[in-house]
Amino acid sequence: MYQDYLACISFCTKMRISKVKNNRYILIIAGVMSLLVITMLFRYVINSGMIINDTLIYKEVILENSSSKKYQKENTKQVLVKHKMNQIKNAKMKTLQKTNLKNSSVKYLKDMNAKQSSLKRLQIKKANNKSVNKRQKPNIISVKQFQKLLKKFKTENCSVVKLLEQSLQLMNTDKRRRYIVYDCSQANPGVCGGWSNRLSGILSTLVIAILTKRNFLIKHDKPCSLGDYLIPTNLLDWRYNKSILINKSFLYQDLSARKSTTLRPYLRGKLDVTSYFKHDVDFLRINWDFTEEFRKRPTIGTEIPWITKLHYADIYRQLFMSLFKPTPLFSDALNKFRNKRRRPKIACAHLRVGRNPVMLGDDPRSTLKLDAVWDYLHKLDKSTYDIFVASDAEQVKNIARNRFPTNIIDSPGKLTHIDQSNGNDPTAGFLKQLLDFYTLLDCDVLITSVSGFSIFAAYLRGTDAGLYCLASGGLLPCSRYTIIDIFPGEFLAPAK
């Protein structure tokens, strides 16, 4: 471009030298020179801009390369860190899987060992005695379910009475005429307990007589003769007569409360039970039920089948109905009391309080939720139901009289524990107790409390309709087959 500028100046100089005279040529030359100058300036400007642009582009390329390298380095570091984290995570997962596999294997082996051991125990138990039906503590189930279970207990064409007859026939095989006597007499020391304790003792003594193949008798005159109120049925004459002691050896044993520890191994069959009773006449004072001990005998299924085939409720109901019936004297007193009723149905409650001014020698018991009982009785149709409340506390009976003055009925006599008279007439107290007991058996509604008296009334009543249990949680509908599970504690049998 600089050369073109010099060429233009040289041309102008030559034109001056030649003295161009024509002005038109001068104008042309001036125009050409201007174009050349503009052209050279324009080329200069363009070339300068290209250089600047090249420089900027170069700088941008350098910056971009440096940033991309830095990003690549950072990205590489992140990838490496992430890879290491994944490796650590995978290692932990493998360790955890191995641990879980090991734990599951150990648990599986333990479960298998437990199943095998339980199977072996079951096989051993069946081999020892296939007929042993060990009583288990039942859950609270419905009446219909229990009725289905009860069908399994019954043998074909063989009632409980026939089973009992078969067992009693064993007692007649003793050629020496030896006896096992249930003793609740004033002649011997020891506690007989209440009515339920005596019924439990009678059952246990009867089973011992069957096991030892001896005759069974009842000697009961504390506080009065049992024969004045209850007499034998045609099944078994259990009345005691002292003439059996002529030319016989005899011994009295108090096996009440916790005094039966040495006897239990013999009852379970670990030792020969006949060797425990060595005299011709053995008087036994027992106030516990030993059915659970009898059921542990390996041969009990053939010795006394009804012990393994029936529930407690049915055992005691059939036993009581098979051994006892009211005397004419007691039947007359019972009918007079029943004639006091004015309505077609009767709702009953037995409320055992425990130690109180009437029963000073009794054990203290938990406070009863009496309001639940009164609320339930208030809801009944008063034109349909008479109300009967049996209790060991006079204050409870007074509350019932005040709340239901027109519906209440009561047996005659003062409250008296038959083993703790406390100055009252024990004979009148025994009659009042039997009247209360037989009344509870006929109730359309029966509310029971924590007492063996209540439990036996529910057993012998023979139905679950209208049966309620006054437990710690309030008033609950219950079954005669589950009542002993609702009321915890020792009422019929001692702790093991």
Secondary structure by P-SEA (a helix, b strand, c coil): caaaaaaaaaaaaaaaaaccccaaaaaaaaaaaaaaaaaaaaaaaaaaaaaaaaaaaaaaaaaaaaaaaaaaaaaaaaaaaaaaaaaaaaaaaaaaaaaaaaaaaaaaaaaaaaaaaaaaaaaaaaaaccccccccccccccaaaaaaaaaaaccccccaaaaaaaaaaaaaccccccccccccccccccccccaaaaaaaaaaaaaaaaaacbbbbbbcccccccccccccccccccccccccccccccccccccccccccccccccccccccccccccbbbbbccccaaaaaaacccccccccccccccaaaaaaaaaaacccccaaaaaaaaaaaacccccbbbbbbbbbcccccccccccccccaaaaaaaaaaacccccbbbbbbcccaaaaaaaaaaccccccccccccccccccccccaaaaaaaaaaaaaaaaaccbbbbcccaaaaaaaaacccccbbbbbccccbbbbcccccccccccccccccc
